[in-house]
């Protein structure tokens, strides 16, 4: 099969690549922030072992962890408005689903990391007369950060790749803009090669930085 590669034809579409990259990074950072807040709150509340509340939170976590993210996005954008009778803008659907999705994973990371703190630390904090919130903030959470860091970094890196799925509801991220460029140029090999290189250029350094930061935080220096 003979194919002549021509990347020069894509230069006039560079603004679409930049716009798509901007939206991709905005959705990534925004949903990581919201997901972190959700995960922290859900993870801490689950430690209270409140019967009904705990079952509801487990249901939320397992629902989002055990169904494909693509299906969640499509259902929330197309089916959920039918259920509630209100149209949901694409960007609202994208942010909501991505935040809840990563929040479900963060919640288990937070819960597991907090539970890994030795019970002696909990007892010592109680002996000092610290109230539950101050005990959690001043004693438990700082010690839970080390075991929490590695899975948190990995999940955050994965979140950038997850944002590519919002293109199915016409959110103008990198992948959606790539489809527009491809429809205009009929050069899918060049278009998606550039998209792949952009993702790699962001994710590979982020992964290396995350690993280095993870080693520095996880292991005590001699």
N, C-alpha and C positions, 0 to 999 in steps of 0.2 A: 504493500500500500504506500503510495507516494503522497506525501502531504508537505506543503510548503508553509512553514511557520512564519507568521507575520505579526509581531508584537507592535510594530510601529502604528498600525491602524488603531490601536487602543489609546494612543496618547491623547486624542481629543476627548476621551471619556475619563480622563484622570480625576476630574472634579467629582464624578459619581463614585469612584473608588474612595476618595477622601471623605465624602459625605457618608458613605456606607460605613467606613471605618469609625467615623465620629459617633454614629448612632450605635454601632456595635460596642464601642468602649463605654458609651453612656449607659446602655442597658446592662452591660457587665458590671460596672462599678456600682450603679444604682441598685441592682438586684442583689449584689453581694452585701451591700450595706443593709438593705431591708431584710434580706434573708438572715443576716447575722443577728439582727435585733429579734426577729421571730424565733430563731434557733435558741438564742440565749434565754428568752422568756419561757419558751416551751420546755427547754431542757431543765431549767431551774424549777418550774412548776411541777414537772413530772417527779422530781425528787420528793415532793410533799406526799405522794401516794394518796391523793384524794380520789376515792373510788370512781365516782361518775366522771369527774374532770379528767382523771388519768385515762379512762377508757376512751373518752372523746379525743384526747391528744394522741393516743396510740392509733386511733382510727385515722386521724389526719396524717400522721407520719407514714403509716403503712399504705394509705391510699396514694400518696404522692411518690413513695419509694417503689411501689409495686406495680405501677402503671407507666407506660411510655410517656415521656415528656411531650412528644409530638401529639399523641392522642389527647393529652390534657389541654394543650394549647387550642387544638381544633374544637374540642368539646366546649371549652370555656368561651370561646369566641362565637361559635355558631349555635350550640345547643343551650347553653345557660341563659342567654337572652330570651329564648323561647319560654324557658321555665319561669323566669321572673318578669317577663313582659317589658324589659328595658334593653335597648341597644347598648352594647359595650364597645367603645372605640378600640381599634386594634392595639394602640400603644398601651391602653389601660389593661387590656387582656394580657398582653405580653409581659408587662411589669408584674402584674398580679401572679400569674402562673409561675414565672421564673423565680420570683421571690419566695412563694410558698414552696416550690419544689426544692430549692437549695436550703430553705429554712428547715424542711423536714430532715435533711441530712445533717445540717448543723446542729439541730436539736439533739440528735443521738450522739454526735461528737461531744457536745457540751455535757450531756448527762453522763456519758461514759467516763469522760475526763475528770469530772467532779467526783464521781464515785470511786475513782482510783486514788484519791487523796486518802492517806492512812486515817483510820478512825481516831487515832490518838490526837491528830491535829484538830478534829472536831471537838473532842473532849477538852482539849487544852483551851480552845477558844471559848467554850461554854464556861469553863472554870474562871476565865477572866471576866465573865459577866457581860460578854458581847451579845448584843441583840442579833437575831438571825440575819438581818440584812447586812449589818456591819461585819458579822462573822464571815458571811459569804464574800463580801467585797474586799475585806482586809486580810483574810487568812486563807480561805479555801480557793477562791478564783485565781489568785496569783500563783498558787501551787499547781492548779489544774492547767495553766497555760502551756506548760511544757508538753505533757501528753496530748494536748489539744492541737498543738501547732501543726504537726505533720499532716493529719487528715484534713485539717482546715485549709491548709495551703493547696493540697491536692484537689479538694472539692472546688476551691475558688478558681483554680486553673481550668478545671473541667467546665466551670460555668461560662467561660468565654466561648468554648465550643458549643455549649448548649444554646447560646443566643442565636446561632445560625438557623435554628428551627423556627424562629418567629417570622422568617421570610414567607412561610405558608399562609400567613394572614396579612401579607402585603405591608409589613413593617419594613421601612427602607434601610435595612442593615446591609452588610457587605454582600451576602448571598442574594438578597432580593435585587440589589442594584446590579449584581452580576447577571441575573436573568434579563434585566432590561438591556444591558449592554450586548449580551449574546443575541437577543431578539433583533437588535439593530445591525449587528455586524456578522452574525452567523459564524463566529469564530469561538466555539465553546472551548476548544483545547487551550487557546491562549488565555481566554477570560478566566477559566477555572484554575489554570496554572498560576496566574497572578494571585487569585484569591487564596490558593493553598500556600503560596509563598508569604503572603501577608500574615496569615494566621501563624505560620511557622516562625516568622520573624518576631512576632509578639510572644508566642507561647514558649518557644525554646529558651530565650533569655529569662522569662518569668519563671520557668521551671528550674533553671540553674540557680537563679537568685533565691527562689523558695527553698531549694535544697541546702544552699549555703546558710541561709538564715535559720533553717530548721536545725542544722547541725549545731550552730552556735547557741541556740536556745535549749536544745534537747539534752545535750550532753554537758556535764560539768567539766570544766577545764581543770587539769591537774595543776 
